Amino acid sequence: MQKAKSRELNIELEEYIQGNALELSEYEEKYDVILLMGPLYHLIKEDDRRMALKNALDLLKSGGIIFVAFISKYAPIQDSLAHLYDINDPQSLLKYLKDGENKEGEGFTSAYFTSPEEVNNLMSDFDIHELAFVGVENILGCKEKEICSLDEEQYHKWLEIGYQLSADKNLMGTSQHFLYIGKKK
């Protein structure tokens, strides 16, 4: 998929790795950019999340940029609300606010949902300078379909509003996904 998408955008990728984030020891530190866009929210154990992040950073050149995606503890509630899924027991959704664990893959694959504070604590344990930490959807997420159907001018205006709101710490919990962008020291 990466090769096809890069060709479509006329971008030349010298090399890329797609595989298990816990098994990267065969590769060397030589990458300018690393996209860690899923492993940390599919690894239930904290030690595994830390190992995946360490492995990725071991491959990143000094001064390189890392993009790391997370799913919010509020995402299961927001997803259920957006689709108005039947709820058997309110605690089945509220439990994610306590432990973040979806071990059984209930309603979604096995996953770990996190909070902004937990992301900040995790990332501060590594030798990275934060460039940005944003909520991807923020309060506009509930109107994504409608915004995407607007004419191009209005779409870009709403996109700008979303961009401006993405770093508002007061709105982090309204996003289903968080994106951390950091620079290796």
N, C-alpha and C positions, 0 to 999 in steps of 0.2 A: 504494500500500500504506500509506503514512504517513497519508493522509487517512482511509482505512477504519479503520485501527487506532486513530487518535485519536478517531474518532466512537464506536467500540466502547467505548473507555475514558472517553467523555464529556470529552475534552480538546480545547480549541480551540487550533489552531495558527494563529497570525496569518499566518505565511509559512514556507516551507522551500525549500531548494534540493536537488535530486537531480540529480547530473550528474558530469562529469569533474572530479576534484579538481585537475587541472593547468590547468583553464580557468575560473577564477573571477573574472577581472579586471573583468568587467562589473558585479559586485555591490559593494555598499558595506558598510562596517563598521557593522553594526547588530544583530547577532545576540547574544542572551543566552547561548545554548547551541549548541555545534556537536558533532555526532556524526561522527567520522571513523572509521567502523566497517568499513573494508575497504581503502581505497586504499593504505595503507602496506604491506599484505602482498601486494598485487597489483602493486606497482611494483618491478621488479628493480633498477633503477639507484638508487643512493643519492641522486644529485642530484634525481631525480624524487620520491623520498620527502620530501626536504627541501622541495622546491617545493610539494608538496601540503600539507605542514604549514604552511609559510609562508602559502600562500593561505588556508587555513582560519583561521589566526590573524589575518590581515588583515581578515577579515569579523567577527571576534569583538570585541564591545565590551570596553573596559577593565573588568576585574572579572568578565568572562564566563567560563563554564565550558566546557572542551573535554574530550570523551571520545575516546580514541584506542585502537583495537584493534590487536593484533599477534598473529602466530602464532609459537609457539616452534620453535626448531630441532629439538626433540625430538618435535614433533607427527607428522611422517611415521612415525617409529619407533613411537610410541604407537598411531597409527591402524592401522598394519600389524599390530601385536600384538593390538589389540582385535578385528580381523577375521580374524586369522591368515592374511593373504594369503601366497601363495607368494612366496618370495624367491629370485631367481636368483643374485644376488651381494650379500653383506652390505654391500659398499662402496656399493651403490646407495642404501642408507638412511643409512649413516654419513657420506656426502659432505655432507649438509646441516649437519652439525656444523662443517664447515670453512668452507663458503662461503654456506650458507643459500639458494642459488639453485635454483629449479625452473623453468628457462627453457623447457623443452620441454613443460611441463604434464604430466609423467609422474605418473600416479596421482591427480593433482589439477590444477587449472588452473595456469597460470604464476603463480609466487608467490615471495615472499621470506620466509624464516624467520629469526627473530632470537633473540638472547639477552637476558636481563635487563640485562646490562652495556651492551649496544649500545643498548637502549632508553633507559637512563639517560643515556648519552653524547649521544644524539640530542636528547632532550628538554631537556637542560641547556644546549644551544646556543640556546635560544629564551627569550623573556621570559615565562616561565610559572612559577608557583609550584605545585609538586606537592602535590595534596591526597591522592592515593592512587595506588599502583601495586601491582596485585594479580595473582596467578595465578587465572584463572577457575575451572578445574576442580580443581586441586591433587590430592592423593592420593585424593580421593573419586571422581574422574572414571572410574575403572575400574569403579565400581559404580553409575553413573548410572541405568541402566535399573532396577536393583533398588530404588534409593532412590526413584525416581519412582513405583514401584508400591506403596510403603508407604502405610499409612493416614495421614491428614493430620497427626495428632499426631506420629508418628514421622518423617514427611517433614520437618516443620518443625524438629525437633530436629537431624536430620542437616544440614539447610540451615544452621542456626546454627553447627554445627561447621565446615562448609565455609566459611562467612563468616569465622569466627574464624581459620581456617588460611590464608585467601586472601592475607594480607599477610606470612606467614612466609617470609622470604627463603630459608630452607633448603629450601623446597618449590617454589620458582618453576619449576624445571626439570621438575616433575611435571605442570605445567599445559600444555595444548596452546595455550591463548590467554592473553595478558596484556592487562590493561586499565589504561591510564594516565588519570587524571583530574587536570586541572590548571586553575588559575585564571590568566587573563591579568592581568599586572601593569599 
